[in-house]
Amino acid sequence: MKKYSSLKGIQALISQKQLTLPDLLAYYFKQIEDNKHLNAFNEVFFYSAEVQAKSVQQKIENGTAGKLAGMVIGIKDNICYKDHIVTASSKMLDGFVSPYSSTVVERLLQEDAVIIGRLNCDEFAMGGSNETSYFGAVKNAANPELVPGGSSGGSAVAVQADMCLSALGTDTGGSVRQPAAFCGLIGLKPTYGRISRYGVIAYASSFDQVGPITSSVEDAALLLQVLAGADEYDSTVSSKNVPDYSVTLHSTSPKRIAVLKETIENEALDPEIKSAILNSIEDLKSKGHTVEYVSFNLLDYLVPAYYILTTAEASSNLSRYDGVHYGHRNTEAKSLTELYKHSRSEGFGDEVKRRILLGTFVLSAGYYDAYYQKAQQVRRLIREKIEGLFQDYDLILSPVAPTTPFKIGDNMQDPLVMYMADIFTVLPSLSGNPAIALPLGNNSVGLPLSIQFIARHFEEEQLLAFSQEFLAYTLS
């Protein structure tokens, strides 16, 4: 069986009776077994996926199947699925069975997607390389000595290595886009509030957003259409109308595109990534788009502001994991204080502890104004700057990551080096804009290259249509 890169292709074969959904699922099970050394899955849902596949196959034959019938999808291990384990790849939640399903899972099931398993990620989605997981590092299928990116590394590798058609990740500061870039895939971070966060284990609540990782823009558009929209369980979700992204995918016109000069001229940017992006800029111009360089003088403030704000929110969100309410509990503590200390120190890994401590510090008396409040002011400036650019331009262009995938273990000893890998992805996270990572082929040693486009709030329709056109001539 060949690798399938789009739902449309799978649905065509099923309708022609050349393929059944149970057969497709069996193929993916074998792929998972053959690629288990990549450590992408924390658990494969053999029983529930088989039950779903048989049920959806019957619906297909009856003509009553939903939009996602034929799609086999994996979910990041911080997305709740009723009666299934969810751990956020942490010892703190090892063995925890979710009593309910997240809104995104409910919507997948309503449209007859088959959920094949939960995917490895950085612990509590805190990391940029998928090395902080309690279940071990995920390995890049292009070269198992390299990282796949994080925190949704398992989601990206599962699609990259053909273990499922698509996957859901979560993006706080680039955790869908960077793994997609490192694995040669499409990664979409929707506008903050476009998709419900209900049932998604929180890292930083004003940043977290569920997003798809796919091999085709069509599948990303269809998944966004299914997942987006108002939800009574999440007050931060927008009630704006959800367009039919699939229908408008081919309606595009010449765009005005701003290139963030400081990102392209950044000394940290890999020369081959820079060259590929510069070639893409020339392609865009030749296709009638207007591409202009603009200055973004707040680049140096992006990573500090992002980490101050997200660690502060993480400190608050993770306070519930105390060994009393739920989560890992130490059995040898002699007092309540000891129970708290031992349970949390045993349950959390080093990176999670580091971020909790940093977040607690910036929220503490005497430092709140100097750090947290100042970071919020910088966030406001960043958003105003972006809004100003979108008065003159339709899209903003930048790299996704400064480098191609790096070796496992290379950056783990220096957190600052790891944090700086987020320098280009945290911009739309701070401003709440939608952004997409698109593949740009491979470099001289066969590693994926990528490019990022950012759109106005809730203009995923335009972003996806442009991405479809862009890939059509870039990768042809």
TACOR-V413592 format. One line per field, one symbol per residue. ss: DSSP state (~ for helix, > for strand, _ for the rest). A space follows every 50 residues. Layout:
ss=???
This chain:
ss=______~~~~~~~~~_____~~~~~~~~~~~~~~_~~~__>>>>_~~~~~ ~~~~~~~~~~~~_________>>>>>__>_____>_____~~~___>___ __~~~~~~~~___>>>>>>___~~~______________>__>__>____ __~~~~~~~~_____>>>>>>_____~~~~~~___>>>>_____>____> ________>>>>>>__~~~~~~~~~~~>__________________~~~~ _____>>>>>~~~~______~~~~~~~~~~~~~~~~___>>>>>____~~ ~~~~~~~~~~~~~~~~~~~~_______________~~~~~~~~~~~~__~ ~~~~~~~~~~~~_____~~~~~~~~~~~~~~~~~~~~~~_____>>>>__ ______>_______~~~~~~_____~~~~~~___>>>>>>>>_____>>> >>>>>____~~~~~~~~~~~~~~~__
